[in-house]
Amino acid sequence: MLRWTVTFIILAIIAGIFGFGGIAAGAASIAKILFFIFIILFIVSLIRGKKSI
């Protein structure tokens, strides 16, 4: 999931450089959503991992 976030961030940067503002904003918002999902899943996995020990 983190790989997809990095991909969308790079796409947003490239689109922003070439002047495609709408595409850059869309890719940046997708990257932000994926990043927060990744963080939530990471925290959940840390919590579940500590309970089993």
mmJSON file of the N, C-alpha and C atoms, coordinates in Angstrom:
{"data_MODEL":{"atom_site":{
"group_PDB":["ATOM","ATOM","ATOM","ATOM","ATOM","ATOM","ATOM","ATOM","ATOM","ATOM","ATOM","ATOM","ATOM","ATOM","ATOM","ATOM","ATOM","ATOM","ATOM","ATOM","ATOM","ATOM","ATOM","ATOM","ATOM","ATOM","ATOM","ATOM","ATOM","ATOM","ATOM","ATOM","ATOM","ATOM","ATOM","ATOM","ATOM","ATOM","ATOM","ATOM","ATOM","ATOM","ATOM","ATOM","ATOM","ATOM","ATOM","ATOM","ATOM","ATOM","ATOM","ATOM","ATOM","ATOM","ATOM","ATOM","ATOM","ATOM","ATOM","ATOM","ATOM","ATOM","ATOM","ATOM","ATOM","ATOM","ATOM","ATOM","ATOM","ATOM","ATOM","ATOM","ATOM","ATOM","ATOM","ATOM","ATOM","ATOM","ATOM","ATOM","ATOM","ATOM","ATOM","ATOM","ATOM","ATOM","ATOM","ATOM","ATOM","ATOM","ATOM","ATOM","ATOM","ATOM","ATOM","ATOM","ATOM","ATOM","ATOM","ATOM","ATOM","ATOM","ATOM","ATOM","ATOM","ATOM","ATOM","ATOM","ATOM","ATOM","ATOM","ATOM","ATOM","ATOM","ATOM","ATOM","ATOM","ATOM","ATOM","ATOM","ATOM","ATOM","ATOM","ATOM","ATOM","ATOM","ATOM","ATOM","ATOM","ATOM","ATOM","ATOM","ATOM","ATOM","ATOM","ATOM","ATOM","ATOM","ATOM","ATOM","ATOM","ATOM","ATOM","ATOM","ATOM","ATOM","ATOM","ATOM","ATOM","ATOM","ATOM","ATOM","ATOM","ATOM","ATOM","ATOM","ATOM","ATOM","ATOM"],
"id":[1,2,3,4,5,6,7,8,9,10,11,12,13,14,15,16,17,18,19,20,21,22,23,24,25,26,27,28,29,30,31,32,33,34,35,36,37,38,39,40,41,42,43,44,45,46,47,48,49,50,51,52,53,54,55,56,57,58,59,60,61,62,63,64,65,66,67,68,69,70,71,72,73,74,75,76,77,78,79,80,81,82,83,84,85,86,87,88,89,90,91,92,93,94,95,96,97,98,99,100,101,102,103,104,105,106,107,108,109,110,111,112,113,114,115,116,117,118,119,120,121,122,123,124,125,126,127,128,129,130,131,132,133,134,135,136,137,138,139,140,141,142,143,144,145,146,147,148,149,150,151,152,153,154,155,156,157,158,159],
"type_symbol":["N","C","C","N","C","C","N","C","C","N","C","C","N","C","C","N","C","C","N","C","C","N","C","C","N","C","C","N","C","C","N","C","C","N","C","C","N","C","C","N","C","C","N","C","C","N","C","C","N","C","C","N","C","C","N","C","C","N","C","C","N","C","C","N","C","C","N","C","C","N","C","C","N","C","C","N","C","C","N","C","C","N","C","C","N","C","C","N","C","C","N","C","C","N","C","C","N","C","C","N","C","C","N","C","C","N","C","C","N","C","C","N","C","C","N","C","C","N","C","C","N","C","C","N","C","C","N","C","C","N","C","C","N","C","C","N","C","C","N","C","C","N","C","C","N","C","C","N","C","C","N","C","C","N","C","C","N","C","C"],
"label_atom_id":["N","CA","C","N","CA","C","N","CA","C","N","CA","C","N","CA","C","N","CA","C","N","CA","C","N","CA","C","N","CA","C","N","CA","C","N","CA","C","N","CA","C","N","CA","C","N","CA","C","N","CA","C","N","CA","C","N","CA","C","N","CA","C","N","CA","C","N","CA","C","N","CA","C","N","CA","C","N","CA","C","N","CA","C","N","CA","C","N","CA","C","N","CA","C","N","CA","C","N","CA","C","N","CA","C","N","CA","C","N","CA","C","N","CA","C","N","CA","C","N","CA","C","N","CA","C","N","CA","C","N","CA","C","N","CA","C","N","CA","C","N","CA","C","N","CA","C","N","CA","C","N","CA","C","N","CA","C","N","CA","C","N","CA","C","N","CA","C","N","CA","C","N","CA","C","N","CA","C","N","CA","C","N","CA","C"],
"label_alt_id":[null,null,null,null,null,null,null,null,null,null,null,null,null,null,null,null,null,null,null,null,null,null,null,null,null,null,null,null,null,null,null,null,null,null,null,null,null,null,null,null,null,null,null,null,null,null,null,null,null,null,null,null,null,null,null,null,null,null,null,null,null,null,null,null,null,null,null,null,null,null,null,null,null,null,null,null,null,null,null,null,null,null,null,null,null,null,null,null,null,null,null,null,null,null,null,null,null,null,null,null,null,null,null,null,null,null,null,null,null,null,null,null,null,null,null,null,null,null,null,null,null,null,null,null,null,null,null,null,null,null,null,null,null,null,null,null,null,null,null,null,null,null,null,null,null,null,null,null,null,null,null,null,null,null,null,null,null,null,null],
"label_comp_id":["MET","MET","MET","LEU","LEU","LEU","ARG","ARG","ARG","TRP","TRP","TRP","THR","THR","THR","VAL","VAL","VAL","THR","THR","THR","PHE","PHE","PHE","ILE","ILE","ILE","ILE","ILE","ILE","LEU","LEU","LEU","ALA","ALA","ALA","ILE","ILE","ILE","ILE","ILE","ILE","ALA","ALA","ALA","GLY","GLY","GLY","ILE","ILE","ILE","PHE","PHE","PHE","GLY","GLY","GLY","PHE","PHE","PHE","GLY","GLY","GLY","GLY","GLY","GLY","ILE","ILE","ILE","ALA","ALA","ALA","ALA","ALA","ALA","GLY","GLY","GLY","ALA","ALA","ALA","ALA","ALA","ALA","SER","SER","SER","ILE","ILE","ILE","ALA","ALA","ALA","LYS","LYS","LYS","ILE","ILE","ILE","LEU","LEU","LEU","PHE","PHE","PHE","PHE","PHE","PHE","ILE","ILE","ILE","PHE","PHE","PHE","ILE","ILE","ILE","ILE","ILE","ILE","LEU","LEU","LEU","PHE","PHE","PHE","ILE","ILE","ILE","VAL","VAL","VAL","SER","SER","SER","LEU","LEU","LEU","ILE","ILE","ILE","ARG","ARG","ARG","GLY","GLY","GLY","LYS","LYS","LYS","LYS","LYS","LYS","SER","SER","SER","ILE","ILE","ILE"],
"label_asym_id":["A","A","A","A","A","A","A","A","A","A","A","A","A","A","A","A","A","A","A","A","A","A","A","A","A","A","A","A","A","A","A","A","A","A","A","A","A","A","A","A","A","A","A","A","A","A","A","A","A","A","A","A","A","A","A","A","A","A","A","A","A","A","A","A","A","A","A","A","A","A","A","A","A","A","A","A","A","A","A","A","A","A","A","A","A","A","A","A","A","A","A","A","A","A","A","A","A","A","A","A","A","A","A","A","A","A","A","A","A","A","A","A","A","A","A","A","A","A","A","A","A","A","A","A","A","A","A","A","A","A","A","A","A","A","A","A","A","A","A","A","A","A","A","A","A","A","A","A","A","A","A","A","A","A","A","A","A","A","A"],
"label_entity_id":["1","1","1","1","1","1","1","1","1","1","1","1","1","1","1","1","1","1","1","1","1","1","1","1","1","1","1","1","1","1","1","1","1","1","1","1","1","1","1","1","1","1","1","1","1","1","1","1","1","1","1","1","1","1","1","1","1","1","1","1","1","1","1","1","1","1","1","1","1","1","1","1","1","1","1","1","1","1","1","1","1","1","1","1","1","1","1","1","1","1","1","1","1","1","1","1","1","1","1","1","1","1","1","1","1","1","1","1","1","1","1","1","1","1","1","1","1","1","1","1","1","1","1","1","1","1","1","1","1","1","1","1","1","1","1","1","1","1","1","1","1","1","1","1","1","1","1","1","1","1","1","1","1","1","1","1","1","1","1"],
"label_seq_id":[1,1,1,2,2,2,3,3,3,4,4,4,5,5,5,6,6,6,7,7,7,8,8,8,9,9,9,10,10,10,11,11,11,12,12,12,13,13,13,14,14,14,15,15,15,16,16,16,17,17,17,18,18,18,19,19,19,20,20,20,21,21,21,22,22,22,23,23,23,24,24,24,25,25,25,26,26,26,27,27,27,28,28,28,29,29,29,30,30,30,31,31,31,32,32,32,33,33,33,34,34,34,35,35,35,36,36,36,37,37,37,38,38,38,39,39,39,40,40,40,41,41,41,42,42,42,43,43,43,44,44,44,45,45,45,46,46,46,47,47,47,48,48,48,49,49,49,50,50,50,51,51,51,52,52,52,53,53,53],
"pdbx_PDB_ins_code":[null,null,null,null,null,null,null,null,null,null,null,null,null,null,null,null,null,null,null,null,null,null,null,null,null,null,null,null,null,null,null,null,null,null,null,null,null,null,null,null,null,null,null,null,null,null,null,null,null,null,null,null,null,null,null,null,null,null,null,null,null,null,null,null,null,null,null,null,null,null,null,null,null,null,null,null,null,null,null,null,null,null,null,null,null,null,null,null,null,null,null,null,null,null,null,null,null,null,null,null,null,null,null,null,null,null,null,null,null,null,null,null,null,null,null,null,null,null,null,null,null,null,null,null,null,null,null,null,null,null,null,null,null,null,null,null,null,null,null,null,null,null,null,null,null,null,null,null,null,null,null,null,null,null,null,null,null,null,null],
"Cartn_x":[0.823,0.0,0.866,1.968,2.864,3.461,3.661,4.175,3.193,1.881,0.883,0.879,1.06,1.105,2.258,3.427,4.595,4.364,3.731,3.445,2.541,1.489,0.572,1.217,2.106,2.81,3.714,4.429,5.294,4.459,3.325,2.426,1.926,1.593,1.123,2.221,3.449,4.558,4.816,4.829,5.073,3.946,2.697,1.564,1.599,2.022,2.131,3.211,4.32,5.402,4.951,4.183,3.737,2.479,1.94,0.823,-0.555,-0.666,-1.966,-2.457,-3.06,-3.451,-4.509,-5.499,-6.573,-6.072,-5.227,-4.675,-3.757,-2.982,-2.079,-2.866,-3.943,-4.753,-5.423,-5.903,-6.532,-5.542,-4.369,-3.355,-2.879,-2.758,-2.329,-3.385,-4.648,-5.693,-5.758,-5.566,-5.532,-4.342,-3.198,-2.01,-2.225,-2.903,-3.171,-4.09,-5.126,-6.059,-5.345,-4.545,-3.819,-2.816,-2.19,-1.232,-1.913,-3.088,-3.782,-4.293,-4.728,-5.141,-3.95,-2.781,-1.574,-1.224,-1.293,-0.969,-1.934,-3.223,-4.214,-3.95,-3.691,-3.417,-2.122,-1.142,0.121,-0.087,-0.861,-1.131,-1.935,-2.917,-3.71,-2.826,-1.915,-1.035,-0.071,0.365,1.205,0.443,-0.789,-1.602,-1.906,-2.276,-2.589,-1.343,-0.193,1.045,1.455,1.214,1.588,0.672,-0.579,-1.504,-1.126,-0.514,-0.211,1.051,1.864,3.101,2.872],
"Cartn_y":[-1.192,0.0,1.254,1.188,2.343,2.592,1.522,1.664,2.436,2.177,2.912,4.385,4.666,6.051,6.796,6.175,6.807,6.995,6.021,6.136,7.328,7.487,8.606,9.948,9.973,11.22,11.618,10.646,10.934,11.376,10.728,11.133,12.559,12.917,14.273,15.296,14.971,15.905,16.107,15.024,15.126,15.886,15.599,16.307,17.787,18.095,19.498,20.237,19.561,20.184,20.518,19.61,19.834,20.673,21.106,22.04,21.411,20.137,19.489,19.552,20.674,20.913,19.961,19.653,18.756,17.35,16.86,15.517,15.477,16.531,16.586,16.592,17.352,17.41,16.068,15.415,14.104,13.064,13.043,12.069,12.345,13.612,13.953,13.546,13.721,13.332,11.812,11.086,9.624,9.176,9.81,9.466,9.74,10.837,11.168,10.134,9.727,8.735,7.404,6.972,5.713,5.764,6.91,7.051,6.896,7.515,7.402,5.98,5.31,3.916,3.072,3.327,2.595,2.813,4.053,4.357,3.646,3.658,2.993,1.495,0.879,-0.554,-0.887,-0.013,-0.221,-0.191,0.772,0.887,-0.321,-0.744,-1.914,-3.153,-3.314,-4.482,-4.425,-3.232,-3.122,-3.518,-3.075,-3.389,-4.88,-5.46,-6.892,-7.725,-7.258,-7.997,-8.018,-6.928,-6.852,-7.704,-7.909,-8.709,-10.189,-10.649,-12.074,-12.459,-11.488,-11.779,-11.979],
"Cartn_z":[0.0,0.0,0.0,0.696,0.718,-0.664,-1.431,-2.796,-3.679,-3.51,-4.273,-3.88,-2.604,-2.142,-2.789,-2.806,-3.431,-4.924,-5.577,-7.008,-7.292,-6.501,-6.726,-6.387,-5.405,-5.1,-6.263,-6.819,-7.969,-9.162,-9.384,-10.472,-10.262,-9.025,-8.734,-8.977,-8.607,-8.821,-10.308,-11.056,-12.501,-13.184,-12.812,-13.395,-13.029,-11.821,-11.409,-12.174,-12.45,-13.209,-14.621,-15.238,-16.61,-16.707,-15.579,-15.593,-15.596,-15.318,-15.246,-13.803,-13.454,-12.068,-11.555,-12.385,-11.959,-11.698,-12.588,-12.425,-11.212,-11.019,-9.868,-8.562,-8.517,-7.302,-7.028,-8.073,-7.907,-7.413,-8.013,-7.604,-6.176,-5.823,-4.468,-3.436,-3.767,-2.816,-2.667,-3.758,-3.67,-2.836,-3.039,-2.266,-0.784,-0.46,0.932,1.576,0.865,1.387,1.612,0.624,0.762,1.903,2.108,3.195,4.548,4.712,5.989,6.222,5.156,5.297,5.712,5.113,5.474,6.94,7.403,8.798,9.745,9.423,10.274,10.329,9.169,9.153,9.885,9.801,10.506,12.017,12.498,13.93,14.426,13.618,13.992,14.07,13.125,13.153,14.338,14.724,15.916,17.17,17.28,18.449,18.511,17.377,17.362,17.611,17.164,17.381,18.832,19.537,20.957,21.815,21.413,22.197,22.17,21.1,20.987,21.747,22.171,22.867,24.332],
"occupancy":[1.0,1.0,1.0,1.0,1.0,1.0,1.0,1.0,1.0,1.0,1.0,1.0,1.0,1.0,1.0,1.0,1.0,1.0,1.0,1.0,1.0,1.0,1.0,1.0,1.0,1.0,1.0,1.0,1.0,1.0,1.0,1.0,1.0,1.0,1.0,1.0,1.0,1.0,1.0,1.0,1.0,1.0,1.0,1.0,1.0,1.0,1.0,1.0,1.0,1.0,1.0,1.0,1.0,1.0,1.0,1.0,1.0,1.0,1.0,1.0,1.0,1.0,1.0,1.0,1.0,1.0,1.0,1.0,1.0,1.0,1.0,1.0,1.0,1.0,1.0,1.0,1.0,1.0,1.0,1.0,1.0,1.0,1.0,1.0,1.0,1.0,1.0,1.0,1.0,1.0,1.0,1.0,1.0,1.0,1.0,1.0,1.0,1.0,1.0,1.0,1.0,1.0,1.0,1.0,1.0,1.0,1.0,1.0,1.0,1.0,1.0,1.0,1.0,1.0,1.0,1.0,1.0,1.0,1.0,1.0,1.0,1.0,1.0,1.0,1.0,1.0,1.0,1.0,1.0,1.0,1.0,1.0,1.0,1.0,1.0,1.0,1.0,1.0,1.0,1.0,1.0,1.0,1.0,1.0,1.0,1.0,1.0,1.0,1.0,1.0,1.0,1.0,1.0,1.0,1.0,1.0,1.0,1.0,1.0],
"B_iso_or_equiv":[0.0,0.0,0.0,0.0,0.0,0.0,0.0,0.0,0.0,0.0,0.0,0.0,0.0,0.0,0.0,0.0,0.0,0.0,0.0,0.0,0.0,0.0,0.0,0.0,0.0,0.0,0.0,0.0,0.0,0.0,0.0,0.0,0.0,0.0,0.0,0.0,0.0,0.0,0.0,0.0,0.0,0.0,0.0,0.0,0.0,0.0,0.0,0.0,0.0,0.0,0.0,0.0,0.0,0.0,0.0,0.0,0.0,0.0,0.0,0.0,0.0,0.0,0.0,0.0,0.0,0.0,0.0,0.0,0.0,0.0,0.0,0.0,0.0,0.0,0.0,0.0,0.0,0.0,0.0,0.0,0.0,0.0,0.0,0.0,0.0,0.0,0.0,0.0,0.0,0.0,0.0,0.0,0.0,0.0,0.0,0.0,0.0,0.0,0.0,0.0,0.0,0.0,0.0,0.0,0.0,0.0,0.0,0.0,0.0,0.0,0.0,0.0,0.0,0.0,0.0,0.0,0.0,0.0,0.0,0.0,0.0,0.0,0.0,0.0,0.0,0.0,0.0,0.0,0.0,0.0,0.0,0.0,0.0,0.0,0.0,0.0,0.0,0.0,0.0,0.0,0.0,0.0,0.0,0.0,0.0,0.0,0.0,0.0,0.0,0.0,0.0,0.0,0.0,0.0,0.0,0.0,0.0,0.0,0.0],
"pdbx_formal_charge":[null,null,null,null,null,null,null,null,null,null,null,null,null,null,null,null,null,null,null,null,null,null,null,null,null,null,null,null,null,null,null,null,null,null,null,null,null,null,null,null,null,null,null,null,null,null,null,null,null,null,null,null,null,null,null,null,null,null,null,null,null,null,null,null,null,null,null,null,null,null,null,null,null,null,null,null,null,null,null,null,null,null,null,null,null,null,null,null,null,null,null,null,null,null,null,null,null,null,null,null,null,null,null,null,null,null,null,null,null,null,null,null,null,null,null,null,null,null,null,null,null,null,null,null,null,null,null,null,null,null,null,null,null,null,null,null,null,null,null,null,null,null,null,null,null,null,null,null,null,null,null,null,null,null,null,null,null,null,null],
"auth_seq_id":[1,1,1,2,2,2,3,3,3,4,4,4,5,5,5,6,6,6,7,7,7,8,8,8,9,9,9,10,10,10,11,11,11,12,12,12,13,13,13,14,14,14,15,15,15,16,16,16,17,17,17,18,18,18,19,19,19,20,20,20,21,21,21,22,22,22,23,23,23,24,24,24,25,25,25,26,26,26,27,27,27,28,28,28,29,29,29,30,30,30,31,31,31,32,32,32,33,33,33,34,34,34,35,35,35,36,36,36,37,37,37,38,38,38,39,39,39,40,40,40,41,41,41,42,42,42,43,43,43,44,44,44,45,45,45,46,46,46,47,47,47,48,48,48,49,49,49,50,50,50,51,51,51,52,52,52,53,53,53],
"auth_comp_id":["MET","MET","MET","LEU","LEU","LEU","ARG","ARG","ARG","TRP","TRP","TRP","THR","THR","THR","VAL","VAL","VAL","THR","THR","THR","PHE","PHE","PHE","ILE","ILE","ILE","ILE","ILE","ILE","LEU","LEU","LEU","ALA","ALA","ALA","ILE","ILE","ILE","ILE","ILE","ILE","ALA","ALA","ALA","GLY","GLY","GLY","ILE","ILE","ILE","PHE","PHE","PHE","GLY","GLY","GLY","PHE","PHE","PHE","GLY","GLY","GLY","GLY","GLY","GLY","ILE","ILE","ILE","ALA","ALA","ALA","ALA","ALA","ALA","GLY","GLY","GLY","ALA","ALA","ALA","ALA","ALA","ALA","SER","SER","SER","ILE","ILE","ILE","ALA","ALA","ALA","LYS","LYS","LYS","ILE","ILE","ILE","LEU","LEU","LEU","PHE","PHE","PHE","PHE","PHE","PHE","ILE","ILE","ILE","PHE","PHE","PHE","ILE","ILE","ILE","ILE","ILE","ILE","LEU","LEU","LEU","PHE","PHE","PHE","ILE","ILE","ILE","VAL","VAL","VAL","SER","SER","SER","LEU","LEU","LEU","ILE","ILE","ILE","ARG","ARG","ARG","GLY","GLY","GLY","LYS","LYS","LYS","LYS","LYS","LYS","SER","SER","SER","ILE","ILE","ILE"],
"auth_asym_id":["A","A","A","A","A","A","A","A","A","A","A","A","A","A","A","A","A","A","A","A","A","A","A","A","A","A","A","A","A","A","A","A","A","A","A","A","A","A","A","A","A","A","A","A","A","A","A","A","A","A","A","A","A","A","A","A","A","A","A","A","A","A","A","A","A","A","A","A","A","A","A","A","A","A","A","A","A","A","A","A","A","A","A","A","A","A","A","A","A","A","A","A","A","A","A","A","A","A","A","A","A","A","A","A","A","A","A","A","A","A","A","A","A","A","A","A","A","A","A","A","A","A","A","A","A","A","A","A","A","A","A","A","A","A","A","A","A","A","A","A","A","A","A","A","A","A","A","A","A","A","A","A","A","A","A","A","A","A","A"],
"auth_atom_id":["N","CA","C","N","CA","C","N","CA","C","N","CA","C","N","CA","C","N","CA","C","N","CA","C","N","CA","C","N","CA","C","N","CA","C","N","CA","C","N","CA","C","N","CA","C","N","CA","C","N","CA","C","N","CA","C","N","CA","C","N","CA","C","N","CA","C","N","CA","C","N","CA","C","N","CA","C","N","CA","C","N","CA","C","N","CA","C","N","CA","C","N","CA","C","N","CA","C","N","CA","C","N","CA","C","N","CA","C","N","CA","C","N","CA","C","N","CA","C","N","CA","C","N","CA","C","N","CA","C","N","CA","C","N","CA","C","N","CA","C","N","CA","C","N","CA","C","N","CA","C","N","CA","C","N","CA","C","N","CA","C","N","CA","C","N","CA","C","N","CA","C","N","CA","C","N","CA","C","N","CA","C","N","CA","C"],
"pdbx_PDB_model_num":[1,1,1,1,1,1,1,1,1,1,1,1,1,1,1,1,1,1,1,1,1,1,1,1,1,1,1,1,1,1,1,1,1,1,1,1,1,1,1,1,1,1,1,1,1,1,1,1,1,1,1,1,1,1,1,1,1,1,1,1,1,1,1,1,1,1,1,1,1,1,1,1,1,1,1,1,1,1,1,1,1,1,1,1,1,1,1,1,1,1,1,1,1,1,1,1,1,1,1,1,1,1,1,1,1,1,1,1,1,1,1,1,1,1,1,1,1,1,1,1,1,1,1,1,1,1,1,1,1,1,1,1,1,1,1,1,1,1,1,1,1,1,1,1,1,1,1,1,1,1,1,1,1,1,1,1,1,1,1]
}}}
